[in-house]
Amino acid sequence: MVISGINRGFNIGTDTMYSGTVGAACEAASLGIKSLAFSTSPEYYDKAIEHLDLVMNFINDNKLMEINDIYNIN
């Protein structure tokens, strides 16, 4: 699995078209590697890091990687 980020700034809407964070996850997925792109608002960066384990547990507990190969998480 490739985990890209945590990017300081949201990757939503048209931002995903030029995001290096999302681009790295997309490249991995194109090679058949499951991937996650993480982004957050700069003022909540430290909180995002603190909650990363909770997010990963949610993904694993709900077997989300079996549904899709890539997720963009903001």
Contacts in CASP RR format, 6 or more apart in sequence:
PFRMAT RR
TARGET T0000
AUTHOR 0000-0000-0000
METHOD contacts of the structure
MODEL  1
MVISGINRGFNIGTDTMYSGTVGAACEAASLGIKSLAFSTSPEYYDKAIE
HLDLVMNFINDNKLMEINDIYNIN
1 33 0 8 1.000
1 34 0 8 1.000
1 35 0 8 1.000
1 36 0 8 1.000
1 65 0 8 1.000
2 24 0 8 1.000
2 25 0 8 1.000
2 28 0 8 1.000
2 33 0 8 1.000
2 34 0 8 1.000
2 35 0 8 1.000
2 36 0 8 1.000
3 35 0 8 1.000
3 36 0 8 1.000
3 38 0 8 1.000
4 20 0 8 1.000
4 21 0 8 1.000
4 22 0 8 1.000
4 23 0 8 1.000
4 24 0 8 1.000
4 25 0 8 1.000
4 28 0 8 1.000
4 35 0 8 1.000
4 36 0 8 1.000
4 37 0 8 1.000
4 38 0 8 1.000
5 21 0 8 1.000
5 37 0 8 1.000
5 38 0 8 1.000
5 39 0 8 1.000
6 38 0 8 1.000
6 39 0 8 1.000
6 40 0 8 1.000
6 45 0 8 1.000
6 48 0 8 1.000
6 49 0 8 1.000
6 52 0 8 1.000
7 19 0 8 1.000
7 20 0 8 1.000
7 21 0 8 1.000
7 37 0 8 1.000
7 38 0 8 1.000
7 39 0 8 1.000
7 40 0 8 1.000
8 39 0 8 1.000
8 40 0 8 1.000
8 41 0 8 1.000
8 42 0 8 1.000
8 45 0 8 1.000
9 39 0 8 1.000
9 40 0 8 1.000
9 41 0 8 1.000
9 42 0 8 1.000
10 39 0 8 1.000
10 40 0 8 1.000
10 41 0 8 1.000
10 74 0 8 1.000
11 19 0 8 1.000
11 21 0 8 1.000
11 22 0 8 1.000
11 37 0 8 1.000
11 39 0 8 1.000
11 72 0 8 1.000
11 74 0 8 1.000
12 74 0 8 1.000
16 22 0 8 1.000
16 72 0 8 1.000
19 37 0 8 1.000
19 39 0 8 1.000
21 37 0 8 1.000
21 38 0 8 1.000
21 39 0 8 1.000
22 37 0 8 1.000
22 39 0 8 1.000
22 72 0 8 1.000
23 37 0 8 1.000
24 35 0 8 1.000
24 37 0 8 1.000
25 35 0 8 1.000
25 36 0 8 1.000
25 37 0 8 1.000
25 70 0 8 1.000
25 71 0 8 1.000
25 72 0 8 1.000
26 35 0 8 1.000
26 70 0 8 1.000
28 34 0 8 1.000
28 35 0 8 1.000
28 70 0 8 1.000
29 35 0 8 1.000
29 69 0 8 1.000
29 70 0 8 1.000
32 69 0 8 1.000
33 69 0 8 1.000
34 65 0 8 1.000
34 69 0 8 1.000
34 70 0 8 1.000
35 69 0 8 1.000
35 70 0 8 1.000
35 71 0 8 1.000
36 59 0 8 1.000
36 70 0 8 1.000
36 71 0 8 1.000
36 73 0 8 1.000
37 70 0 8 1.000
37 71 0 8 1.000
37 72 0 8 1.000
37 73 0 8 1.000
38 48 0 8 1.000
38 52 0 8 1.000
38 55 0 8 1.000
38 73 0 8 1.000
39 72 0 8 1.000
39 73 0 8 1.000
39 74 0 8 1.000
40 47 0 8 1.000
40 48 0 8 1.000
40 74 0 8 1.000
55 73 0 8 1.000
58 64 0 8 1.000
59 65 0 8 1.000
59 71 0 8 1.000
64 71 0 8 1.000
END
